[in-house]
Amino acid sequence: MREYEMMFILSLEGGDDSIPGLIEKVNNMITRYGGEITETNTGAPWGRRRLAYPINRLQEGYYILNHFKMNPSGVEELERDLRISEDVLRHLLISLGKD
């Protein structure tokens, strides 16, 4: 298994109350493809922030930083699901290069 770091921005269209459910939804995507979450950072300095530019007419998003382990074979499917999800505005997945 390889270690990964993923930053993603969640839509706030459902309000702040929907954020824990959306985080759980993304975490379930990770585990569905054989990943093991090691850390989820939702607190400072991340959280609700103004976007650099509007995305789907939204001015703010909720930033989350995840660390997890996953086999490289599951990464492509995970990124496909993240691109399809309407709740995830943007994501960046980086391999930390450790096996």
Buried (B, 14 or more C-beta within 10 A) or exposed (E): BBBBBBBBBBBBEEEEEBBEEBBEBBBEBBEEBBBEBEEBBBEEEBBEEEBEEEBEEEEEBBBBBBBBBBEEEBBEEBBEBBEEBEBBBBBEBEEEEEE
